[in-house]
Amino acid sequence: MNYGRLSLFYYIPCRLSYKTFKTKATRVRFAPSPTGYLHLGGLRTALYNALFAKSQKGVFILRIEDTDQTRKVDGSVDALLNDLQWAGIECHEGPKAGGSYGPYVQSERLPIYNEYITKLLDNESAYKCFCTERRLNILRRDAMKSQRIPKYDNKCRSLSKEDINEKIHSGTPYCIRFKLSSDCSAFEDLVFGGIAYDVSLIEGDPVLMKSDGYPTYHFANVVDDHLMEITHVLRGVEWQISTTKHLLIYKAFGWTPPQFGHLPLIVNADGTKLSKRQSDVKVEDYRNKGIFPLALVNYITLSGGGFEHVPGAGVRLKSMDELAEEFRIDKISPHPSRLNPDLLQECNKLEIKRQLQNEQSSSAMVARLQSLVKELYADQNLNISEDHVKTVLNWAVSRITTVEELVSPKYGFLWILPSGDHDVDRELLIKLTENLKGLDSFDQDILKKFLKEFSSRNRVKFPVLMKMLRSVLSGLDEGPGVAEMMDLLGKSQSLERIKAAVT
């Protein structure tokens, strides 16, 4: 959105802290539509609202905005709740949590919207519109031909009571529209600063209630935010252009609006739009790729401001409590939030390391890796004892970014005997096996020294011995050092693999 070229949309050069306006308990909401998956932008919005509520000892509400029934996707609400729970975002009020301001699903609030639309009809802020879809399409087409902004011409605003009664009596379908004024409404955006915008210049009177009896987003949103006593609205910047319209609806009711803050777009590191094809949009995709929730949460906070990050200090993984303590709306950058995938990998590495230091989470990670190995290498003789898996995880923590990497072909030797024939000196390996049995320790430093001495005593070049052992131990041409592999596999497993190659 190029605000500099849009003459009817102004930034006012002032910026006030949210603390200036705070007069009552903070109540914020995340209000998604159940039209599919939770995307990264939605997660960022939910996270920032939850952290703000936590920082202010306030309430975080989940509200499902499903008034557009044609776009509703079955199962998306449950999927949304699961994603939020997975990410560690707790809702104080909502469809499952309950609360005294419900229902928290808009399709269950239709009687409430009917009551409040009547108030706007009574005070003449709204009116019934009988225009057909065909007429509206003609208006759009004519505007495009004339290179004008397509908008409703407000024809039904001037209908007499007799005309209205006659059309209702004849059964003509109608919607209810809001009378836009030409006020250049201004508001203080908590992220972007002062903004003024005359919505009537590019829009005709907007629909508040559709002919099917469902409210539009703009009407239900305002009514619900008021009745649920929302104090701050933090939402995506795509809604910024609608905020002045919402302020006019608040004014028509005589209500005090909440404070608004709009979060900038999330884009790739090069400024391009996030792509579904690249699997960098859906929260579920990150989850399936082995990204941990706290890693994804920290990744989001590293991209768009709102937190204290010391340049050059490196990445530090922060808990939800620490993030809430640091969060400041006036620290959010109004520029698009650029994602850096390297930071995500670093965050996930740090989370793997953190979880391995905790007994409960470490056991869960061991069980998860055991399950992944069983699933991939079904019906094979597996080396997945708890001690071995834990040893592997501690060894791999600086080498991997996800636990799933440990079941890739590169690390397959950790779990199964290598397959295929091996070009080896059998007599030499039998002698090596007998010598290895006498070792009390299989520490890699001791093994490295032992193998060098063995190659020297038996007049075999050390690189030749290493290549032979690497083949029988892992079946790979390259990878970790041979002594390192033997240390990882342990004495019993190493000897078993050498014997298998010999026999």
DOTORVEX-860043 format. One record per residue: residue in one letter; y, z, x of N, C-alpha, C in turn. Coordinates in steps of 0.2 Angstrom, whole numbers, plus 5000, padded with zeros to 4 digits. Layout:
N
AYZXYZXYZX
...
This chain:
503
M499450005004500050005000500650005004
N501049955004501649945008502249975005
Y502350045006502950075002503650045004
G503650025010504350005013504549945009
R504149905006504349845003504349844995
L504149904993504149914985504849944983
S505249914981505949934980505949994974
L505449994970505450034964505050104966
F504850104972504450164974504750194980
Y505050254980505450284985505150344988
Y505150354995505050414998505750454999
I505750514997506350554998506250595004
P506650595009506550625015506650695015
C506150735012506150805012505450825011
R505250885013504550905013504550975012
L504251005007504251075005503551105006
S503451165009502851195009502651215002
Y501951215001501651234995501851304994
K501951344999502051414998502751434995
T503151384995503851394992503751394984
F503251364981503151354974502651404971
K502251444976501751484973501951544969
T501751544963501951604958501351634955
K500751604955500251634951499551614955
A499051644953498351634956498251554957
T497951534963497851464964497251444960
R497251384957496751354953496751284955
V496251254958496151184960495551154957
R495451084957494851054954494750994957
F494050974957493850914959493550884953
A493850824951493650794945493350724945
P492750714947492450644948492250614942
S492150554942491850514936491150504938
P490650514933489950504935489750424935
T490050394939489950314939489450294945
G489150344949488750324954488750384959
Y488650364966488550404971489250444973
L489150504977489750534980489850504986
H490450474987490650444993491050484998
L491150465004491450505009492150535007
G492550485003493250505001493150564996
G492750554991492650604986492450674989
L491950674994491750734998492350765001
R492850725004493450745007493850785002
T493950754996494350784991494050844989
A493450844988493150914985493150964991
L493050944997493050995003493751025003
Y494250985003494951005004495151054998
N494951034992495151074987494751144987
A494151144989493751204990494051244996
L494251215001494551255007495151285005
F495551245001496251274999496151334995
A495651324990495551384985495351444989
K494851434994494651484998495151525002
S495651485005496151505009496651545005
Q496751534998497251564994496851614990
K496251624991495851674987495851654979
G495851584978495951554972495251534969
V495251484964494651464960494651384961
F494051364963493851294963493451274958
I493651224954493351204948493051134949
L492451124946492151054945492251034938
R492550974937492650944930492350874930
I491950854926491650784925492050744921
E492350694923492850654919492450584917
D492150594911491650544909491950504902
T492550504902492850474896492650394895
D492550364901492450294901491650284901
Q491350284895490650294894490350224896
T490650174896490350104898490150104906
R490450154910490350154917489950214919
K489750254914489350314916488650294918
V488350324924487750304927487250374926
D486750354923486250414922486050444928
G486050514928485850554934486350564939
S486950534938487450534944487750604944
V487750644938488050714938487650754943
D486950754941486450794945486550774953
A486550714954486550694961487250714964
L487750714961488450744963488350814965
L488050854960488050924961487550944967
N487050904968486550914974486950894980
D487350844980487750824986488250884988
L488550904983489050964984488751024987
Q488151044984487751104986487551094993
W487251034994487051015001487551025006
A488151005005488751005009489051075010
G488751125006489051195006489651205003
I489851164998490451174994490251204987
E490551264986490351304980490851304975
C490651284969491051284963491051344959
H491651374958491751434954491651424947
E491951374945491851354937491651274937
G491251264932491051194931490451184926
P490151124926489651114921489051164922
K488851174928488251224929488451294930
A489051304933489351374935489551404929
G489851364924490151394918490851414919
G491151464915491851484915492151484909
S492751514908493051534902493551474900
Y493551424904494051364902493651304900
G493051304899492551244897492751224890
P492351174888491851134892492151104898
Y491751084903491951054910491750984910
V491550954905491350884904491750854899
Q492150804900492650784896492450754889
S491850724889491550694883491350754878
E491350814881491250874876491850904874
R492450874875493150904874493550854869
L493150814865493550764861493950794856
P493750854852494150884847494750914850
I494750934857495350954860495850904861
Y495650844863496050784864496350764858
N495950764852496250744846496750794843
E496750854845497250904843497850884847
Y497850874853498450864857498750794856
I498350744854498650684853499050684847
T498850724842499250734836499950764837
K499950804842500550834844501050784847
L500850734851501250684853501450634848
L501050624843501150584837501750614833
D501650674832502150714828502850724831
N502850724838503550734841503750664843
E503350604841503550534842503650514849
S503150554853503150534860502550474861
A502150464856501650424856501650384849
Y501250324849501250284843500550254842
K500450224836499750184835499950114837
C499450084840499550014842498949974839
F499049924836498549884832498449814836
C498749804842498649744845497949724847
T497749664846497049644847496949634855
E496349634857496249614864496449544865
R496349504860496549434861497249424862
R497749464859498449464860498649484867
L498249534869498449564875498249514881
N497649484880497449434885497949374885
I498249354880498749304880499349324883
L499549394882500149414886500049414893
R499449434896499249434903499349364906
R499049314902498949244904499649214905
D500149234900500749204900501149234906
A501049294907501449334912501249304919
M500649284920500349254926500649184927
K500649154922500949084922501649084924
S502049134922502749134923502949174929
Q502349194933502449234939502849304938
R502649334932502949394930502349454931
I502549514931502049564931501749574924
P501149564924500749574917500849644915
K501149654909501149714906501249714898
Y501049764895501149764887501849764885
D502049724880502749714878502949774873
N502549824872502749874867502949854860
K502549804858502749774851502649824846
C502149864846501949914840502349974840
R502749984845503250044846503750034840
S503849974838504449974832504149964825
L503449964824503149964818503450014813
S503549994807503850044802503250084799
K503350134796502850184793502450144788
E502750094784502450054779501950004782
D502149974788501649934792501049964794
I501250024797500650064800500150084795
N500450114789499950134783499550074781
E499950014780499549964778498949934782
K499149944789498549924794498049974794
I498150034793497650084793497250074787
H497550064781497250054775496749994775
S496949944778496549884778495949894784
G495949944787495449954792495549924799
T496149904800496249874807496249934813
P495849914818495749964823496349974827
Y496450034830497050044834496850094839
C497350094844497350144850497950174849
I498050224853498750264853499050264860
R499650244860500050224866500550284867
F500750294874501250334875501950294876
K502450324874503150294875503450304882
L503350264886503650274893504450264893
S504750314896505450304897505650274903
S506250254904506450224911506650274916
D506550334915506750384920506450374926
C506850384932506550374938506250444941
S505650454938505450524939505250534947
A505450594949505350614956504950674956
F504550684962504150744963504050754970
E503850814972503750824979503050824981
D502850774984502150764986501950814992
L501450854991501350904997501150875003
V500950815003500750775009501250725011
F501550685007501950635008502650645008
G502850705005503550725004503850704997
G504550694997504850674991504650604989
I504550594982504350524980504750514973
A505050454972505350434966505050374964
Y504950364957504550304955504750294948
D504950234946505050214939504450174936
V503950204933503350174931503450114926
S504050124922504150074916504350004919
L504450004925504649934928504049884929
I503449914930502849874931502349884925
E502449934921501949944916502249944909
G501849924904502049934897501850004895
D501950024889501750084886500950094887
P500750144891500050154892499650184886
V498950164886498550194881498350264883
L498350304878498150374879497450384875
M497450354869496750364866496550294864
K495950274866495650214865495350204857
S495250144855495050134848494350174847
D493950184852493350214851493350294851
G493950314851494050394850494050424857
Y493950394862493950424869494650424872
P494850474875495450474879495450434885
T495950404888496050374894496050434899
Y495950414906496050454911496650494911
H497250454910497850484911498050544906
F497750534900497950584895497450644896
A496850634896496350684897496450724903
N496650694908496850724915497350774914
V497950754911498450794910498350854905
V498050844900497850894895497350944898
D496850924902496350974905496651014911
D497050974915497451014920497851074917
H498151054912498651104909498251164906
L497751144902497351194898496851234903
M496651204909496251244914496751284919
E497351274918497851314922497851294929
I497751224930497751204937498451214940
T498451234946499151254950499251194955
H498751164958498851114963498351064962
V498550994962498150944962498150904968
L497550904972497450874978496950814976
R497150754977496750694975496950634980
G496550584979496650524983497350494982
V497550454987498250424987498250374982
E497650344980497650294975497950314968
W497950384967498250404961498950424961
Q499250414967499950434968500450394964
I500250334963500750284958500650304951
S500150344949500050364942500350434941
T500550464946500850534945501450544941
T501950494942502550494938502450484931
K501950444930501750434922501450504920
H501050534924500750594921501350644920
L501850644925502450694924502750684917
L502850614915503150604909502750634903
I502050634904501650654898501750734898
Y501750764904501950834904502550854901
K503050814902503750824899503750814892
A503350764889503350754882502950814879
F502550854882502250914879502650974880
G503150974885503551024887503251074891
W502751044895502351084900502551084907
T502451134911502651134918502051104922
P502151054925501651014929501351054935
P500751044937500551074944500951044950
Q500751064956501051034962500550974964
F500750924966500350864968500350854975
G499750844978499650824985499150764985
H499350704988498850654988498650634996
L497950634996497650625002497550555004
P497750535011497750465013497050435013
L497050375013496350335013495950355020
I495350355019494850355025494650285027
V494750275033494650205036494150205042
N493950155044493550145051494050155057
A493750165062494150185068494650125070
D494450065068494950005069495349995063
G495350035058495850025052495549995047
T494949965047494649925042494349975037
K494249945031493949985025493250005026
L493050055024492350085024491950035020
S491350025023490849975020490250005017
K490049985011489350005008488849975013
R488949915015488449885019488249915025
Q488749955028488649985035488450055034
S488250075027488050145026488550195028
D489150185028489650235030490050255024
V489850255018490250275012489850325008
K489250325007488850375003488650435007
V488750485004488550555007487850555008
E487450525003486750525003486450485010
D486850435012486650395018486650435024
Y487250475025487250525030486750575030
R486550595024486050645023485350615025
N485250555023484550525025484550505032
K485050495036485050485043484950545047
G484950605044484850665048485450695050
I486050685047486650715048486650785044
F486850835048486850905045487450915041
P487450955035488050965031488650985035
L488551035039489151065043489451015048
A488950975050489250925055489650875051
L489450855045489850805041490450835039
V490450895037491050925035491550935041
N491350955047491850955052492050885054
Y491650835054491850765055492450745051
I492350755045492950745040493550775042
T493550835044494150875045494450855052
L494050815056494350795063494750735062
S494750695056495050635055495650625052
G495850675048496550665045496950725045
G496950775049497350825049497250885044
G497650935044497550985040497351045043
F497151035050496851095054497151095061
E497051155064497251155071496751125076
H496951075079496451045084496851035090
V496651065095497051065102496750995105
P497250955107497050895110496750905117
G496250875119495850875125495450935125
A495350975120494951045120494251025118
G494050965116493450955114493250975107
V492650955105492450965098492151035098
R492351075093492051145092491851145084
L491251165083490951165076491251225073
K491551215067491851275063491451285057
S491451355055491051375049491551355043
M491351365037491751355031492351405031
D492151465033492651515033493151505038
E492951485044493451465049493951405047
L493651355044494051295041494551315036
A494251365031494751385026495351425029
E495151465034495651505037496251465040
E495951405043496451365047496851315042
F496551295036496751245032497551245030
R497851195031498551195029498751125026
I498951125020499151065017499651025021
D500151065023500751035026500551005033
K499951015035499650985042499350925041
I499250905034498850845033499250785035
S499050735038499450675040499450625034
P500050595033500050545027499750475029
H499650465036499350405038498550405037
P498350345036497650335035497150375040
S496650405037496250445041495650405045
R495750395051495250355055494650395057
L494050365055493450395057493250375064
N492950425068492750405075491950425075
P491550375074490850395074490550435080
D490850425086490650475092490750545090
L491250565086491350635084490850655080
L490550615075490050635071489450645075
Q489250605080488650625084488750685088
E489350695090489450765094489450825089
C489650815083489650875078488950885077
N488550835076487850845074487450875080
K487550855086487250885092487450955092
L488050975091488251045091487851085086
E487751055080487451085074486751095076
I486351045079485651055081485651115086
K486051115091486051175095486151245092
R486651245087486851305084486251325080
Q485851285076485351305072484751325076
L484651295082484051325086484151395089
Q484851415089484951485091484851535086
N484651515080484551555074483851555072
E483551615071482751615070482551575064
Q482951595059482751565052482951485052
S483451465054483651395054483251355059
S483051385065482651355070481951345067
S481651395063480951385060480951325055
A481551325051481651265046481651205050
M481951195056482051135059481351115062
V480951165065480251155067479851125062
A479851155056479451135050479651065048
R480351045048480550985046480250925051
L480350945058480050895063479350885062
Q478950935061478250935060478050885054
S478450895049478350855043478450775044
L479050765048479250695050478650665054
V478350705059477850675063477250665059
K477050715055476450705051476550635046
E477150625044477250575039477150505043
L477450505049477450445053476750425056
Y476450475059475850465063475250495059
A475150475052474650505048473950485051
D473450525050472750515052472650515060
Q473150535064473050535071473050605073
N472750615079472650685082473350705085
L473650755082474350765083474450825087
N474950825092475150885095475750915092
I475650955087476250975084476251055082
S475951095087475951165086476751185086
E476851245083477551275083477851285089
D477451305094477751315101477951255104
H477451205103477651135107478251105103
V478251105097478851075093479551115095
K479451175096480051215098480251195105
T479751195109479951175116480251105116
V480051055112480250985112481050995110
L481151025104481851035102482351055107
N482151115110482551145115482651095121
W482151055123482251005128482650945126
A482650925120482950865117483650875115
V483850945115484550955111485150915114
S485050905121485650865124485550795124
R484950765122484750695122484850665115
I484750695110484750665103485350685099
T485550645094486050665089485750685083
T485150665081484750685075484050705077
V483750745073483050765074482650705073
E482850655068482450605067482250555073
E482750555078482650515084481950535087
L481750595086481150625090480550595087
V480550555082479950515080479950445081
S480450425085480550355087480050335092
P479850275093479350255098479550285105
K480150295107480350315113480050385115
Y479950425109479750495110479050505107
G478750445105478050455102477550495107
F477650485113477150515118477150595117
L477650625114477650695113477150715108
W476950675104476550695098475850665098
I475750605101475050575101474850545107
L474150545108473950515114474150435115
P474350415120474550345121473950295120
S474050245117473450195116473450145121
G472850105121472850045126472450065132
D472250015136471950025142472450035148
H472250075153472750095158472450075165
D472850035169472650015175472750065180
V472150105181472250165185471650175191
D471750215195471250235200470950295198
R470350285195469950335192469750395196
E469550375202469350425207469950475209
L470550445210471150475212471350525206
L471250505200471450545194470950605193
I470350585194469850645193470050695198
K470150675205470350725210470950765208
L471450725205472150755203471950805198
T471550795193471350835187471150905190
E470650895195470350955198470851005201
N471350965205471851005208472351035203
L472551005198472951025193472751085189
K472051095188471751145185471951215188
G471951205195472151265199472851295199
L473251255196473951275195474051325190
D474451385192474551435188475151425183
S475651385186476251365182476351285181
F476551265176476651195174477451185174
D477851225177478551215178478651145181
Q479151105179479251045182479451045189
D479851095192479951095199479351105203
I478951145201478251165204477851095204
L477851065198477451005197477650945202
K478350945202478650885206478450895214
K478450955216478250975223477550965224
F477150985219476450975220476250905220
L476550865216476350785215476550755222
K477050775225477250745231476750755237
E476550825237476050845242475450805241
F475250805234474550765233474550695235
S475150665233475150595235475150585243
S475450625246475450625254474750635257
R474450695254473750705256473250655255
N473350615249472850565247473050495249
R473550495253473850425256473950375250
V474250395245474450355240475250355239
K475550305238476250305238476550345232
F477050385233477250425227477450385221
P477850325222478050285216477450255212
V476850245216476250215213475950265209
L475850325211475550385208476050395201
M476650395202477050415196477050365191
K476950295193476850245188476250255184
M475750265188475050275185475050335180
L475350395182475350455178475850435171
R476350405173476850395167476450355162
S476050305164475650265159475150305155
V474750345159474250385155474550445151
L475150465153475450525149475850495143
S476150445144476550415138476450345136
G476150305140476150235138476750195139
L477250225142477950195142478050175150
D478450125150478650105157479250145160
E479650175155480150215158480250275153
G480650325155480750385151480950445155
P480750505152480850565156480450565163
G480650605168480250605174479550635172
V479050615177478350625175478250705175
A478550735180478450815180478750845174
E479350815172479650835166479250825160
M478850775159478450755154477850805154
M477550815160476950865160477150935158
D477750955160478051025158478151025151
L478350975148478450965140477750975137
L477350925139476650925136476250985137
G476351025142475951075144475351065148
K475051115151474451095155473851065151
S473651095145473051075142473151005140
Q473750985137473850915134473950865140
S474250885145474250845151473550825154
L473150875155472550865157472050825153
E472150835146471750795141471950725142
R472550705143472750635143472550605149
I472550635155472350605161471550595160
K471150645158470450635157470350575152
A470750575147470550515142470650445146
A471150445150471250375154470650365159
V470350415161469850415166469150395162
T469050425157468450405153468450345149
